[in-house]
Every structure is written in structure tokens, then in C-alpha cells.
Amino acid sequence: MELPITPTLQPPAPRAFFGATVVRAAFVLAIFGWGIGFYSPAIFLHAVLARTGWALPLVSSAVTFHFLFGAGVVACLPRIHARLGVAATTAAGAAALALGLMGWALAAQPWQLLMAALLTGGGWVTMGAAGINAIISPWFARGRPMALAKAYNGASLGGVIFSPLWGALIAALGFTAATVLVGAAMLAVVGCLSFWVVAQTPERLGQRPDGDAPGTPSPSLTSMHARPLPGRLLWRDRGFRTLAAAMALSLFAQAGLITHLYSLLVSALGAQGAGLAMALATACAIGGRTVVAKCMPAGAERRLVASVSYAVQIAGSLALACAAEHQTALILLGVVLFGVGIGNATSLPPLVAQVEFVKEDVARVVALIVAMSQGLWALAPATFALLLVTGNGGPAHLGAGTGLYFGATVLLQLAAIACMLGGRKPAG
């Protein structure tokens, strides 16, 4: 008589680390957030002017309001996340952004255009730098530099995708139909990602940050000098003030230079060549951010890394300042050097905050430094345009009359380095 075979109980297969899925979702969210909210307003401006015939200063003020109001929402983002949850906030931001897109296309009165700018400005930042940081942070500690780099690379890709996409859609369907199509697609994708991916937490899935096994002690990356800074104490902290100033100054310089760089390059490289050069800068931004995240040691002093990145951009600005129209190699060298630091200017300050502030304060610190930076760089395009007009007195081109323009970029980046280094904590 054969005895029955007792089946061997096998332990359940370990669940794959969900943080990798979160990074991929954040990458897609950044494509939509930055692609529509950051790179597209210039296209909206042109489309609104063509449709309405309104004065350029009026429509330009709506673009500025879009960014300034967004900065105010970013400053409140941690409180919104605490009240609604990150997933619901992200989905609501996408809904506001989609509704605002239609407002840009349908506005019949200037006040309606400002309302549309309010919706798009407040909506896209839920998928901007602070929003993506809030999505990634619960899942990664040691691996946060690479996780943020991968997610933020979606921001750069958003510009590559949406700038030509809007042109093609508007030409084929018209501005209104294009906004409906893009808004609907965004709502479908962001809604699914928000509630199927972003809503998950390591605790809910029984996982640990970085995919560590349960029970494994988590090494702390927080500096021994970090102390809780509730309320106004944060504003009195030298580390916070210098970090906020460094990020704001570097992004002001960056936004001002990038806004007008294409126009300067056209005279030297032609329209097609200038477009390729701008694409090269975007590619370098992705590469620079990825290389720094991959190669930066866990114990590296991140303020020094950020300062080196700013210094590389200074070298790029100087190369462009010295280049004459026929010096293509020097122009491209300047584009590459400046481009390498574009992504790091956004991703490194949150990584500095991760180390220098206690865990409970990091989200608030990141939201505030991003908000202050956005509030400042919203004014950069107009400021740098004034520098070009003052220094050139005519059509801008490389090699003549751009001393104030590139000089301001260098000085701002030097000031950013001084702020970064000025906020260093004593060793030990």
C-alpha cells in the first residue's frame, strides 16, 4: 500500500521591489508635467497671439503668472500631500492642467486667460521637481540619487516630445482640438499611474526602502549636525538659506540663458543647426544627471558636487561668450559644458536636503527651495532679454554685444557656488 505523498509547502516567492515601478511611473509623470507645464507655455503664447491678436505683453503676463502661481502651489505642496495624499494630489493636478489647457485655447477675454494660467500653473507642479521628489522619497534612501536622476530625466524628455508634438497637432487639428486630445491622454495615463502605482507605499506592500530585506537595519544618510527645524526655525537656518539661494541663482541663470540661446545660435549655425544644438544640450543634461547620480559616492559632500556642476556651466558660458559665429567647435563645446549641468541644477539640491535635514523636514525643505527658485526664474527671460537689448542695441548674435548676457550668467553661477560652499557644515 502506497502512502499518500504529502506536498512540500514552498514559501511564497518574494515580491519584486516595487520601487523600480515607482521610478518608471515618476519618469512618465515628469514627461507630462514638465513637457506640458514647463516647455509648452511658449507654444501656447504663440497660439493665443495667432488666435486673438492680443498684445504680446498681455499674453506674456499670463505665462509669467502661470509660473509664479505654480511657485506658490509648490510651497504648499507638503501640506496638500498631507491632507489629500500624494496620489490624489497628482491626479487632481493633472485634472487642473487638462482644464487649464482648454482655457488657453478657448479664452475670449484676458481674465479668462489668467484663469487658465492659474489652472495650468497650479496643476503641472504636482508633477514637477517637488512632486516627483515626494513620490520617490519613501522608496529610496541610499539609491535616491539614481532614482531621482532616472525620474527627472523624464522632464528633459518631455521637452523633446511635446515641443514638436504641439506644433504637429495644432497644425493638423487646431489649438482647441489639440488641447482636448493631449489633456484627455494625460488624464488617462496620470490617473492610472496615480492610483495604481503612486498610491502604493513600502509599508502597504511589506517592503523596505531600496528593496532591503525586512529586519535589515537602514543606514542613516542624515548628517549628525541635522536637527528638527519646525516653523520659523527653518528660515533661520544657514544651511536652508544658502541651499535655497544657490538653487534659485543657478536656475535663474540657466533659465535666462536657455530662453535666448536658440536665437543666438541661429545666426551662427542656422535654424536646423541651432535646433540640433539645443537637442544636444538636452541630451547632455540627461547624461550629466545620470553620470553624477551613478558615480557620486554615498558619503560624498553633495554641496561640493553641486559647486563643481555650476563651475562646469560657467566654463560653458565662457566658451560661448568667447566664440565668434564661425567657431562652430567652440560653440558646441560651450553648449555641451553648459548642458551637462542643466539636469544637476534641479536634482542635486534635493539630494543635499536629504543629507542635511532630518527626514521629517526634507519634503518641506525641497518644496520651499523649488518654490523660491521657480518664483525667481519666472522673471529670468524678461531680465536677460533686457541685458541683450542693452548690450547689443540690435539683433542679438554670438561674438558681439553679448558681454552683459553671458557675464550675468557667470556672475550668478559664481554666486550660487558661494552660497553652496557657504552653507557647508563643519566636518566631524
Disulfide bonds with the S-S distance in Angstrom:
none
